Amino acid sequence: QVQLVESGGGVVQAGGSLRLSCAASVRTFSSYGMGWFRQAPGKEREFVAAISWSGGSTYYADSVKGRFTISSDNAKNLVYLQMNSLKPEDTGVYYCAASTLSITSAQAMYHYWGQGTQVTVSS
């Protein structure tokens, strides 16, 4: 069983930065691909970024490429999402998720989810 707990959300002005963290309670953290997703009010949840088991591969949604960076610390069972140059359209609940696949953007391939952390970007 995998338990995920996100933290680091908050309110920030457009152009600002936030770093989200995801703590994973799992015996073999390095066996899971990790991803970040977000859901804006009234919209479907969407993929943001993913990182492979080893941390050597990353993948981003076009909307965040060049602004967001996903990273992991396997020794501490942590995944991060550094968000820079934030825009009002980045507002939403951000979820951390774990997949048994190495790296994927497909929500259906993520079987473990955190409760989410709210990010609000004001204009």
Phi and psi in degrees as a GROMACS rama.xvg file:
@    title "Ramachandran Plot"
@    xaxis  label "Phi"
@    yaxis  label "Psi"
@TYPE xy
-119.27  129.018  VAL-2
-116.06  134.528  GLN-3
-124.429  134.977  LEU-4
-131.963  118.755  VAL-5
-91.1633  154.218  GLU-6
-154.459  166.344  SER-7
104.671  -4.0561  GLY-8
-69.482  170.456  GLY-9
167.376  -165.996  GLY-10
-108.298  131.904  VAL-11
-143.465  151.273  VAL-12
-78.8811  154.755  GLN-13
-54.4938  137.177  ALA-14
92.9701  -12.6889  GLY-15
-83.1553  -174.003  GLY-16
-132.531  152.99  SER-17
-144.346  152.02  LEU-18
-122.575  120.53  ARG-19
-92.5914  146.025  LEU-20
-123.911  149.638  SER-21
-132.942  116.993  CYS-22
-96.8797  126.106  ALA-23
-107.727  128.635  ALA-24
-99.914  94.8771  SER-25
-156.586  147.857  VAL-26
-71.2823  -40.6352  ARG-27
-123.37  75.0464  THR-28
-55.8564  -37.2894  PHE-29
-71.2842  -0.834789  SER-30
-92.0836  -0.610198  SER-31
-119.346  137.667  TYR-32
-79.4823  142.807  GLY-33
-119.455  147.7  MET-34
-142.699  160.59  GLY-35
-119.191  136.147  TRP-36
-129.27  164.697  PHE-37
-144.622  155.585  ARG-38
-135.491  116.975  GLN-39
-85.6393  156.471  ALA-40
-55.2138  128.079  PRO-41
76.2601  7.77644  GLY-42
-122.901  164.785  LYS-43
-73.1567  153.385  GLU-44
-68.3103  139.155  ARG-45
-131.424  154.715  GLU-46
-70.3401  141.816  PHE-47
-117.039  -55.4869  VAL-48
-159.796  155.59  ALA-49
-142.439  154.342  ALA-50
-137.298  143.655  ILE-51
-77.0372  170.274  SER-52
-47.4614  -47.7373  TRP-53
-82.7654  -13.7426  SER-54
84.426  0.466226  GLY-55
-82.2529  -16.841  GLY-56
-125.247  139.935  SER-57
-133.362  158.879  THR-58
-148.953  137.385  TYR-59
-129.73  150.052  TYR-60
-67.8086  147.622  ALA-61
-58.0392  -33.021  ASP-62
-68.3199  -18.134  SER-63
-118.526  -5.11175  VAL-64
-58.3203  132.608  LYS-65
87.7786  -13.0296  GLY-66
-114.588  -34.122  ARG-67
-108.047  148.465  PHE-68
-134.784  125.958  THR-69
-99.7725  139.838  ILE-70
-148.787  166.958  SER-71
-141.857  155.137  SER-72
-126.862  94.2424  ASP-73
-65.0195  -28.0575  ASN-74
-66.8361  -28.1647  ALA-75
-109.283  2.47024  LYS-76
56.448  46.276  ASN-77
-125.225  144.558  LEU-78
-125.706  139.852  VAL-79
-120.445  153.99  TYR-80
-132.708  104.119  LEU-81
-85.9093  122.494  GLN-82
-117.594  115.611  MET-83
-115.269  164.265  ASN-84
49.0257  47.9665  SER-85
-64.2737  145.955  LEU-86
-121.058  156.295  LYS-87
-55.3076  -32.1414  PRO-88
-72.5694  -5.42442  GLU-89
-83.594  -5.26529  ASP-90
-61.8699  136.631  THR-91
162.277  -179.198  GLY-92
-91.3831  127.259  VAL-93
-102.548  129.705  TYR-94
-116.366  139.581  TYR-95
-96.3147  144.028  CYS-96
-145.299  155.145  ALA-97
-123.843  139.91  ALA-98
-128.355  149.466  SER-99
-80.0032  -7.22965  THR-100
-83.0483  156.33  LEU-101
-63.5686  -47.7679  SER-102
-159.804  130.859  ILE-103
-158.781  151.979  THR-104
-101.972  -2.7084  SER-105
-80.7718  118.224  ALA-106
-58.0884  -36.5608  GLN-107
-63.9105  -18.7037  ALA-108
-89.3291  -2.4261  MET-109
-101.183  119.628  TYR-110
-104.126  -9.51001  HIS-111
-127.713  133.221  TYR-112
-134.006  145.64  TRP-113
-84.2808  -179.073  GLY-114
-84.3833  -16.2822  GLN-115
98.2816  155.062  GLY-116
-136.063  136.594  THR-117
-81.646  131.956  GLN-118
-120.564  125.056  VAL-119
-124.4  123.662  THR-120
-112.654  117.198  VAL-121
-93.5582  149.118  SER-122
